[in-house]
Amino acid sequence: MRRVVEASGTPTLHVRNITDVDDKTIRDSQKAGQSLIDFTQGWTQKFHADCAALNLLPPHIEPSAVAHIPQQVAMIEKLVSGGHAYAAADGSVYFRVSSFKDYGKLSHLEDRELRLGASEAASATDSDEYTKDSLTDFALWKARKPEDGDNFWPSPWGEGRPGWHLECSAMILEYLGEDFDLHSGGVDLIFPHHENEIAQSCCSTHGHFAHHWMHVAHLMVDGGKMSKSIGNLYTLADLAARGYSAVEVRYVLISGHYRAPLNFTMHSLDSARQALQKLAKADKALDRGTAPLPDSPGPFAEAWETLLNDLNVPGATGAIFGVLNKLKPATLSAEEATAARNGLHFMLQALGLPLPAIADEAATDVPADIQALAQQRWDAKQAKDWAAADTLRKQLEAAGWLIKDSKEGFSVIAK
């Protein structure tokens, strides 16, 4: 989305927050025998490494919840003083849902459904049904409990920690203000999380909050829910061990429409490899020795317009291949071939598919296991894990292969 918006000439301010304190992070850090900060920083580093490997643009600002406790306390104080929140006897603070008449509009839920959903959400975490005024009310501040360990902060209502919903609203207000253009997230966050964000934000600032919402549908694996317990949860490292690279994984992940569930299979990765090889061959056939200037879609204008229509990636990629299937590079003048190549680069940049990486996938004389090791080394470099990158380089050299790096990617060369 961000690449498409920026390619259209609109500047962006991209904020992505890190939830480094909630029920799950506290519980899992204790299971791991780590402090909360060490536990969350470790997972954040892994997340950043995977994002770099998948060629995701880093956000302009990436705040964390723990670093913004004062802002969250200040927001709660506004809500309490405005009659939208109240403190319970144990020192917890709850948002009074009945004080916000538009509650439920995003999720299109009626009152009975909201109560059922709130009951399920409460039973899924720790039950606080007996300390709040209404079942639909939700926690803004959670009073300190023994199982929280050292993870608590002072507040006007006693020691405790912020609720998960509040963290996002406070950081949004800090960096984007009362009104902003687009809020994104998974479809599973519509209720209660995003519904709660809207309520507490609008009641504390009287602003509009997000003008547009973008919700991404579920990722399925082999037709079913992705789950570690049934063995169909794959990391990038797992897929690299099978010979697939991050660019192939990215191609699969963007291949469906964001509002429709996407089924991830090994066959889809094989199809992605074939598609990437075709793109690399087309780029090579159109190369007339001039550096590409991807400033317009050129002959891929239809593909670009399709992409602009609700981020229709499958329609856009179909249109790209439609143009390539009709092109006869050998019959094109240098000017025509260069214009076509520029347009192809424009589209692939908008999709976040770097051509140097695509060209690597087209190098069929490099064994899949060697290509996978080379990709792991590149991913380690992107994550600034120099020790791992050096170890992988030595493994490749021992196997008879050299790596040549550039700003855009890498190539694998036989010794």
JOTA-V922323 format. One line per field, one symbol per residue. burial: 1 if it has 24 or more other C-alpha atoms within 12 Angstrom, else 0. Layout:
burial->???
This chain:
burial->1111001000001111111111101110100000011011000100011111111111000111110110111111111100011111001111111111001101100000011011101000000100010111111111110001001110101011111111111111111101010111001011111111111111111000110011110110100000000000011110110111111111111111111011111001100110111111111111100001000111111111111100111111101110110000100000001111111111111111111111111110011111111111111111100000100110010000111000001111000
